[in-house]
Amino acid sequence: MATVKAVLRKKRNPEGHYPISIRITKDRKSSYLGTGQHIEEKYWDEKNRCVRKSHPNANIINNFILS
């Protein structure tokens, strides 16, 4: 069985934004898939693992993450 979760990686780009990645864990081994989306850390909701509604493109990015 594998688990799939959206995570905010901690490697910041020069603009100060952090990449959103999909973490896939199977047999205790994790691999990451980049989504190509970058946001500021203040817009990431760690509890719900999604972009906060205060971000201008929150609906678009959250729908992208879910698909």
C-alpha positions as YAML, in Angstrom:
chain: A
units: angstrom
residues:
- id: 1
  name: MET
  ca: [0.00, 0.00, 0.00]
- id: 2
  name: ALA
  ca: [1.26, 3.47, -0.85]
- id: 3
  name: THR
  ca: [0.43, 6.86, 0.63]
- id: 4
  name: VAL
  ca: [0.26, 10.05, -1.41]
- id: 5
  name: LYS
  ca: [0.47, 13.50, 0.20]
- id: 6
  name: ALA
  ca: [1.10, 17.06, -0.95]
- id: 7
  name: VAL
  ca: [4.07, 18.67, 0.80]
- id: 8
  name: LEU
  ca: [5.86, 22.00, 0.72]
- id: 9
  name: ARG
  ca: [9.58, 21.41, 0.13]
- id: 10
  name: LYS
  ca: [12.02, 23.52, 2.13]
- id: 11
  name: LYS
  ca: [14.36, 24.51, -0.72]
- id: 12
  name: ARG
  ca: [13.54, 28.13, -1.45]
- id: 13
  name: ASN
  ca: [14.02, 29.64, -4.92]
- id: 14
  name: PRO
  ca: [15.61, 33.10, -5.43]
- id: 15
  name: GLU
  ca: [12.19, 34.82, -5.29]
- id: 16
  name: GLY
  ca: [11.55, 33.36, -1.82]
- id: 17
  name: HIS
  ca: [8.90, 30.86, -2.91]
- id: 18
  name: TYR
  ca: [8.83, 27.18, -1.98]
- id: 19
  name: PRO
  ca: [7.94, 24.34, -4.39]
- id: 20
  name: ILE
  ca: [4.86, 22.16, -3.89]
- id: 21
  name: SER
  ca: [5.61, 18.47, -4.38]
- id: 22
  name: ILE
  ca: [3.70, 15.20, -4.18]
- id: 23
  name: ARG
  ca: [5.29, 12.68, -1.79]
- id: 24
  name: ILE
  ca: [4.64, 9.01, -2.57]
- id: 25
  name: THR
  ca: [5.64, 6.55, 0.16]
- id: 26
  name: LYS
  ca: [5.67, 2.81, -0.46]
- id: 27
  name: ASP
  ca: [7.44, 0.21, 1.69]
- id: 28
  name: ARG
  ca: [8.85, 3.07, 3.82]
- id: 29
  name: LYS
  ca: [10.62, 4.59, 0.81]
- id: 30
  name: SER
  ca: [9.62, 8.09, -0.28]
- id: 31
  name: SER
  ca: [9.85, 9.64, -3.71]
- id: 32
  name: TYR
  ca: [8.86, 13.16, -4.69]
- id: 33
  name: LEU
  ca: [7.18, 14.47, -7.82]
- id: 34
  name: GLY
  ca: [7.44, 18.17, -8.50]
- id: 35
  name: THR
  ca: [4.26, 19.99, -9.49]
- id: 36
  name: GLY
  ca: [5.94, 23.07, -10.94]
- id: 37
  name: GLN
  ca: [3.97, 25.28, -8.54]
- id: 38
  name: HIS
  ca: [5.78, 27.63, -6.13]
- id: 39
  name: ILE
  ca: [4.18, 29.63, -3.30]
- id: 40
  name: GLU
  ca: [5.21, 31.60, -0.25]
- id: 41
  name: GLU
  ca: [5.38, 29.61, 2.97]
- id: 42
  name: LYS
  ca: [2.68, 31.75, 4.64]
- id: 43
  name: TYR
  ca: [0.10, 30.51, 2.10]
- id: 44
  name: TRP
  ca: [0.65, 26.79, 2.86]
- id: 45
  name: ASP
  ca: [-1.74, 25.05, 5.26]
- id: 46
  name: GLU
  ca: [0.34, 22.25, 6.81]
- id: 47
  name: LYS
  ca: [-2.59, 20.66, 8.64]
- id: 48
  name: ASN
  ca: [-4.80, 20.25, 5.56]
- id: 49
  name: ARG
  ca: [-1.87, 20.02, 3.11]
- id: 50
  name: CYS
  ca: [-3.28, 22.58, 0.69]
- id: 51
  name: VAL
  ca: [-2.95, 26.25, -0.27]
- id: 52
  name: ARG
  ca: [-4.77, 28.71, 2.01]
- id: 53
  name: LYS
  ca: [-7.77, 30.60, 0.63]
- id: 54
  name: SER
  ca: [-5.92, 33.87, 1.15]
- id: 55
  name: HIS
  ca: [-3.68, 33.06, -1.86]
- id: 56
  name: PRO
  ca: [-5.03, 34.66, -5.09]
- id: 57
  name: ASN
  ca: [-4.87, 31.38, -7.06]
- id: 58
  name: ALA
  ca: [-5.74, 28.99, -4.23]
- id: 59
  name: ASN
  ca: [-8.63, 27.24, -6.02]
- id: 60
  name: ILE
  ca: [-6.61, 26.65, -9.18]
- id: 61
  name: ILE
  ca: [-3.55, 25.29, -7.36]
- id: 62
  name: ASN
  ca: [-5.58, 23.09, -4.98]
- id: 63
  name: ASN
  ca: [-7.53, 21.56, -7.87]
- id: 64
  name: PHE
  ca: [-4.22, 20.92, -9.66]
- id: 65
  name: ILE
  ca: [-2.85, 19.17, -6.56]
- id: 66
  name: LEU
  ca: [-5.96, 16.98, -6.25]
- id: 67
  name: SER
  ca: [-5.77, 15.85, -9.88]
...
